[in-house]
């Protein structure tokens, strides 16, 4: 049976906000109820994304800390909107407002209540760090990641502590601080072993493989690590880890000149990304497929993959990746749509 979704038109929303008959608390409460009714689907959220983010801004303007935190925590943590759909200035601003509200509630709370609020703040800080990282704003990202890491330690959440260390390790590798990268990845590996956390171990393998590739240019060693990551992600039935493991494995094969093997892994990643309806994963995978076709000399196929990746990068607000791909295409003589 086909579902029918009605979108609250932006002009209607603006009129409702301007009309004194519809007071802001009622609109905010309606948006929270709408968000709570979406189940596991992003379809309804896609339809009213801007309105939900504007509701978070309205909540902040009305000093409704609980609502701005609730809306943004649901959007960015429960639905993982940043990873699935990217981010723009509207989302980043609303997330900043939620973090400000969460900091106030931590400072003003009793000890018991503050524990819950620190956990919420921990997640929001990590998500905001992700947006900085994607935009190449490494100092801002590292500051928020370290603050989030400190909260994970204070709250004794070892899986989150290890995850943040993996993310920080990747950032250190990007910044060419390979000793620091290896140190934090080793700390994450110790947590994964101690807690027998295979999901965290999959992230550790991802970081270690990346370090082999970036720091040492040893793509054969990286490929071996990524193959372990694929096997572990398959056993865990974890779509996110499997997509990134397949992308990483494909990239390593690409660097080794094993184009056919690279495309097999990337085709699996693309199919799974489409199945999960995750636009950012689709864009990442298409970008890599285009690069393989480019090196094969199959320019028509590369152009098709690049064009779709650019559209998705634009839609997701992933400007750093978008510009990097445009630069590559220009340098290689491709048409920029």
N, C-alpha and C positions, 0 to 999 in steps of 0.2 A: 504494500500500500504506500502510495507516494505522499510524503509529508508536505504540507503547505506552511510556509513561514511568512509572517507579515513583519515588515521592518518599520520601526518608528522613524519616519522621515526627519531629516535634520531640521527642516524648516518648522515642522510641527513641534519638535523638541525645543527649538529656540523660542517659539511662541509660548510654549508651556512655561518655560523658565521666565519669560518676560511678563507673563500674566500673573498678577498678584493672587488670582483665585487658586492657582496651583502653587502652593508653597514648596520651597526647596526640599524640606524634610520628606514630604510626601513623594516627590519625584525620586529622591535618592532611595527611599525605602522601596519604591516600585522597581527601580533598577536592580536593587539587591535581590528582590524576590525573583525577578526575571532571570538573573544570573544563577540563582540557586536551582531554578527549574530546568536548567539546560542538560542535566545528566552528564554523560561522558562525551557529548558531541560538541565540536567547535562550530558547527554550522550556524546556530543561532547567535553565537558570539561574533562570528565573522560579520553577520548581518548588522549587528548593532554595536560593533566595537567602539566606534567614535563616541556614541552616546554613553556607553558604560564608562569610558575614560573621562568624559565631560562630567558625568555624575560624581566621579571621584574628585575632580577639581571642585565641583560645587560643594561636596561634603567638606573639603578642606576649608573653603571660603566660609562655611557655616560652623567652623570649629567642631565638626562632627568627626573626631579622630577615629572612633570605632568603625564608621562607615568607609572612610577613605582607606583604612588599613584592611578592612574586610574585603572590599572590592578588589584592591590591588593584590592582596595575598591570594585570593581566589583566582584571579586572572593569570598571575605570573607563576604561582606555585602549583595550585591544583591543575590548571589547564596548561601550564608551561607555555604561555602565549609567546614569549620571547623566542623560545627555541623552535616553536612550531610556525610562527608567523613573522618573526623579526620584531623590529621596534622602530618607532619614529619619535619625533620631538614630543608629540602629545603623550605617548606612553611614558617616555623618560621623565617628563615633568610630573605626571601623576605618580610615578614611582618615587620620585624625590619627595613629593608631598606625603606619601605614605610612610617613608622612612623618617621624616621629620616628626610625624604624628607618633610613630612607634617609639622614637627616642623619648618623646615627652611622656608617654605612658610608662616606659621603663623607669624614668626618673621619678615619676609621681606615684609609683605603685608600691604596695606593701610587698614584703619579700615573696610571699607565695604567688601573688598575682604577677610579680615582676618576672618570675621564672618563665611563665608562658609568654609574656611579652618579649623577653629576650630571645626566645626561640623564633618567634615571628620576625623580629628584627634581623636575626641571623639569616633567615631565608631571603628577606627583602634586600639585604646588603649584597648577598651573593648574586642575586638577579641583576641588580644595578651594576655590579662589577662586570657581569657578562656583557652588558650593553657598552660599557667603556672599552672592554677588551676588543669587541668586534669593531669598534671605531678606531682602534689603534691608540687609544688613550691609556697607555700602560701605567703611568704613575697613579692616575685616579683609580684604575681597576685594582692595582696592587694594594692600595690603601684600603679599599673596601673589602677586598678578599681577606686581608690580614685581620681586619676588624671582625669579619664574619668567622674567621678561623679561631680567634680568641674567644668568641662567644660559644663556639662548638666545644672548645676545651672546657670552658667554665661550666657548661651545661652537661658535660660528659656524654657527648654524642660522637662516638669514635668513627662511625661511618661517614658522618659529615666532616669531621676533622680530616680524615684521609682523603675525601673527595676534594676539599679545598686545597690540600697539599698537592694533589695531582694537577689541579688547574694552575696553581702558582708555579709548579715545576715546569709546566709547558710555557708559561709566560717568561720564566727565567731563561729557558732555552731560546725563545724568540729574541730575548735581549742579549744573547750570547754569553750569559753568565752560567756556563755549563756546570761548574762546581756546585753552585747554589741549587741548580735544577736537580742534579743527582742527589744532593743531600735531602731535599724535601721529598723526592720520589722514594728514596730509601725509607724515610720515616713513614710514608704512606704504605709501603710494602710491608713494613713491620706491623702496622695496625691490621692490614688485611690478613696477614698470617695469624696474628694473635687472636683475632675475632672470627677467623674462618669465614670471612666475608668474600664470597666469590664475585659479587657485583663490583665491590671495590677493587678486587684483584684484576678484573677486566679493565678498570680505569688505569690501574698501575701499569699494566702491560701496554696500554695505549700510550701512556707518558714515556715509558722506557723505549718503546719503538720509535717514538718521535725524537727522543734524545739521540738515539743511534743515528737516525737519518740526518737531523739538523746539526748535531755537534760533531759527528765523526764522518758523516758522508758514507756510512757503512750500510748501504741499502740491503745487502744480503742479510746482515744481522737484524735489521729492522723488519725485513720480510718475515724472518723466522718468528720474531716476537708477535707480529701482527697475525700470523697464522695461528699462533696459540690463542690470541685474543678472539679470533673468529670461532675457533672450536669451543672456547669457554662461553662466548655469547650465545652460540647455538644451543649449548647444553642448558643455559639459564633461560632460554626463550625470551631474551631481552631485546626487543626490536631496536631500541636506541643504540645500545652497545654494538649490536650486530651491524647496523648500518655504518657506523663509524669504523668498525673493525674492517668491514669490506672495502670502504673507501680508502682506508690506510693501506690495506693489503694491495689494492689495485694501484695505488700511488707508488708503492715500493716496486711492484712488478714493472710499472711504467719506467721508473728510473733505471731499472735493470735491462730495459729493452725488450721485456717480455710482454709485448702489446696484446696478444691474444688472451693471455692469462689475466692481464689487467682489466680488459673489457668484460671478461666473464664475471669477475668480482664486482665491477661497477654496475653491470647490468642487474645483478642480484640486489645491490644496494638501491638502485633506482626503482626496481619493482617494489621493494619493501617500503621505500619512502613514499611512493604513490599509494600503496595500500594503506599506509598510516596517515595519508593526507597531510604530510608535513612539508610545507613549501620550502623551508630553509634546507632541509635534507635533500630535497629534489634539486634545488639550485646548486648545492655543493657537488652533488654527484654529476650533474650535467656539465658543470665546469670542468671536472676531471675527465669526463668522457671526451669533451671537446679537445682537451689538451692531448689526450692519447691520439685521437684522430688527426690532430694537427701534425704530430710527429710522424704519423704513418703516411702523411701526404694526402689524406682524404679530406680535402678542404670543405667540400660541400657538407659532409656530415658534421665536421667541426663547426661550421657556421651555424647550422641548425641547433646544435647543442649550446653553443655560446649565446645565441639569440634568446633561447628560452631561459637560460640561466640569468641573463641580464634583466629580463622582464621580472623574474622572481626576486632578484636582488633589489630591484627598484621598489617592488611591492612591499618587501620586508624591511626596507630601510637600512639594508646592509651596504652602506655607501663605500666603506673601505674595500670590501671584496668586489663591489661593482666597479670601482675605479681601477683596481688591479687588473681585472679582466679586460676592461676597456683599453688599458695601456698595452696589455699583451696583444690584443686584437689589432690595435693601431700599428704596433711594431711589426706584426706579421702580415699586414696588408689586408686584414679582414674588413668587411663593411660593418660600420656601427649603425644599428637601427635608430 
